[in-house]
Amino acid sequence: MPSRSSGSIQLIGSPIGNLGDITYRAVECLKAADVIACEDTRHSNRLLRHLEIGEKELVALHDHNEGRRAQSLANRADAGETIAYLSDAGMPTISDPGYRLVNACVEAGVRVEVIPGPSAVMTALAGSGLPTNSFYFGGFLPVKGSKRSRELESAIERAETSIFFESPHRILKSLDALRALAPDRGICVGRELTKKFETFHRGSAEEISREFEALPAIKGEITLLVAGCGRRRASKS
């Protein structure tokens, strides 16, 4: 459906750690926006202060209110306003809120613009040492052990590289499950991507599981990658 309004919704990619990764285009769009919708207004306020962007109307849009707030924002854009949307990190809608907002705009004939930016998925894949010609992104691994095990079994059987987000509190269980399923399979764990203490842990499921068991503490954002069945090991760092 073609846009019938001068207003728009802009999905803006935001830094996943290093604030210097914001793009010039993203900054200009945030400065020009009439309204900035945010997954967490406190989090986005810190980014806006860093970018020296003055007072803006901020509207919270997160998992718990997106269903009822998406339509009102689409209506405002339909009336001519430019509304920027920031999730807490990375690209909105990619394992983050924003999907229902986009659909409300599509149904209303409101223009949706995507302002590309940082992505933990692409960052982790590029630095993993695993095949990048095709991949599967599974979002966050399930919390329940049985569902998580089934997801990891599928990753072991899949031809392409699989990518998941995982909690630091559950990564040991996921690594232990991979070690039991395929101890020689190449994997990579990316931690604190783009931040000061960014690390890539590359090796077999057996090696990385033992490496993480020996760590005194596991903190920060984690991206887990599993080689497809055509590639047995990742390159050692």
C-alpha positions in Angstrom: 0.0 0.0 0.0 1.6 3.3 -1.0 2.0 6.0 1.7 -0.8 8.6 1.7 0.7 10.9 4.4 3.7 13.2 4.8 4.4 11.6 8.2 6.4 8.4 8.8 7.7 5.9 11.3 11.5 5.6 11.4 13.0 2.4 12.8 16.5 3.5 14.0 19.3 1.1 14.7 21.1 2.0 17.9 24.4 1.0 19.4 24.6 -2.5 21.0 27.4 -1.3 23.3 29.8 1.2 21.9 27.9 4.5 21.5 30.3 5.6 18.8 28.6 3.1 16.4 25.6 5.4 15.9 25.3 6.5 12.3 25.3 10.1 11.1 21.9 9.4 9.4 20.5 8.1 12.7 21.6 11.2 14.6 20.1 13.5 12.0 16.8 11.6 12.0 16.6 11.7 15.8 17.2 15.5 15.7 14.5 16.0 13.2 11.9 13.7 14.7 8.7 15.2 16.2 8.4 12.3 18.6 10.8 9.5 19.8 9.2 6.3 20.8 11.5 4.1 23.0 11.6 0.6 24.4 12.9 2.2 27.6 12.8 6.0 27.9 15.5 6.1 30.6 17.9 4.1 28.4 17.2 6.1 25.3 17.5 9.4 27.3 21.1 8.5 28.1 21.8 8.0 24.4 20.1 11.3 23.5 22.2 13.2 26.1 25.3 11.6 24.7 24.4 12.8 21.2 23.5 16.2 22.6 20.0 16.1 21.3 17.7 18.5 23.1 14.3 18.0 24.6 12.0 15.7 22.7 8.7 14.1 23.4 9.5 10.5 24.5 6.9 7.8 24.3 7.4 4.3 25.8 6.8 1.4 23.4 7.7 -2.0 24.7 6.5 -5.6 24.8 3.9 -4.9 27.4 2.2 -1.9 25.7 3.0 -2.2 22.0 -0.4 -3.8 21.2 -2.4 -0.9 22.4 0.1 1.9 21.7 1.1 1.0 18.1 -2.1 2.2 16.6 -2.0 5.6 18.3 1.5 6.2 17.0 0.5 5.1 13.5 -2.4 7.6 13.7 0.0 10.4 14.7 2.3 9.5 11.8 -0.8 9.4 9.5 -1.6 12.9 10.6 1.8 14.1 9.5 4.2 13.6 12.4 7.7 12.0 12.0 8.1 9.4 14.7 11.5 7.7 15.4 11.6 4.4 17.2 14.5 3.2 19.3 14.7 -0.2 20.9 17.3 -0.6 23.7 20.0 -1.9 21.4 20.4 -2.9 17.8 17.6 -3.0 15.2 14.0 -2.6 16.3 11.9 -5.7 15.5 14.9 -8.1 15.6 14.2 -9.9 18.8 13.0 -6.5 20.0 9.6 -4.6 20.0 8.5 -2.8 16.8 6.8 -5.6 14.8 3.3 -4.6 15.7 4.1 -0.9 15.2 5.3 -1.7 11.6 2.2 -3.7 10.9 -0.1 -0.9 12.2 1.6 1.5 9.9 1.5 -0.8 6.9 -2.3 -1.2 7.4 -2.8 2.5 7.8 -0.7 3.3 4.7 1.9 5.1 6.7 5.5 5.2 5.4 8.0 3.0 7.3 11.6 4.0 7.0 14.5 1.8 8.2 17.6 3.6 9.3 20.2 0.8 9.4 22.6 0.4 12.3 24.4 -2.0 14.6 23.3 -5.6 14.9 24.6 -8.2 17.4 23.6 -10.9 14.9 25.8 -9.6 12.1 28.6 -8.6 14.4 28.8 -12.0 16.0 28.6 -13.8 12.6 31.3 -11.7 11.1 33.8 -12.4 13.9 32.9 -16.0 14.6 35.1 -17.8 12.1 32.1 -19.9 11.1 30.6 -20.0 7.5 28.7 -16.8 6.7 27.3 -17.6 3.2 23.9 -18.7 4.8 22.7 -18.7 8.4 19.7 -19.2 10.7 18.8 -16.8 13.4 16.7 -18.3 16.2 16.5 -15.3 18.6 16.6 -16.0 22.3 17.0 -19.6 23.2 14.0 -21.0 25.2 14.3 -20.8 29.0 12.9 -24.3 29.6 15.5 -27.0 29.3 13.6 -29.4 27.1 12.7 -26.7 24.6 16.3 -25.4 24.6 17.6 -28.9 24.0 15.3 -29.4 21.0 16.4 -26.0 19.6 20.1 -27.0 19.9 19.4 -30.4 18.4 18.0 -28.6 15.4 21.1 -26.4 15.2 23.3 -29.5 15.2 21.3 -31.0 12.3 21.0 -27.8 10.3 23.3 -27.2 7.3 24.0 -23.6 7.9 25.4 -21.7 10.9 22.9 -21.1 13.7 22.8 -17.9 15.8 21.1 -17.4 19.1 21.0 -14.9 22.0 21.5 -16.4 25.4 21.5 -15.3 29.0 24.8 -15.3 31.0 22.8 -17.3 33.7 22.0 -20.1 31.2 25.0 -20.2 28.8 26.7 -23.0 30.8 23.6 -25.2 30.4 23.4 -24.5 26.7 27.1 -25.2 26.3 26.8 -28.4 28.3 23.9 -29.5 26.1 25.9 -28.8 22.9 28.9 -30.8 24.3 26.6 -33.8 25.0 25.0 -33.5 21.5 28.2 -32.9 19.4 31.4 -32.4 21.3 33.5 -31.8 18.2 31.1 -29.3 16.6 32.6 -25.9 16.0 30.9 -23.1 18.0 31.6 -19.5 19.0 30.4 -17.5 21.9 30.5 -13.7 21.5 30.4 -11.6 24.7 30.1 -7.9 25.3 30.2 -7.2 21.5 31.5 -3.8 20.6 32.2 -3.0 24.2 35.6 -2.6 26.0 35.8 -6.2 27.1 34.5 -7.8 23.8 35.6 -11.4 23.5 35.1 -14.2 20.9 35.5 -17.7 22.3 36.1 -20.1 19.3 36.6 -23.8 19.3 34.7 -27.1 19.6 31.7 -27.5 21.9 33.8 -29.6 24.2 36.6 -26.9 24.4 34.3 -23.9 24.9 32.1 -25.7 27.5 35.2 -26.5 29.6 36.5 -22.9 29.1 33.3 -21.4 30.4 33.2 -23.8 33.3 36.5 -22.4 34.4 35.5 -18.8 34.3 35.0 -17.2 37.7 32.0 -15.2 36.6 29.9 -14.9 33.4 28.5 -11.5 32.7 27.2 -9.4 29.8 25.3 -9.9 26.6 26.0 -13.2 24.9 25.5 -14.4 21.3 26.0 -18.2 20.7 26.8 -19.5 17.2 26.8 -23.2 16.1 28.5 -24.4 12.9 26.2 -26.2 10.5 26.7 -30.0 9.9 29.0 -29.2 6.9 31.6 -27.5 9.2 33.0 -29.4 12.2 35.2 -26.9 14.0 35.7 -23.1 14.2 39.0 -21.5 13.8 40.9 -21.2 17.0 41.7 -17.6 18.2 
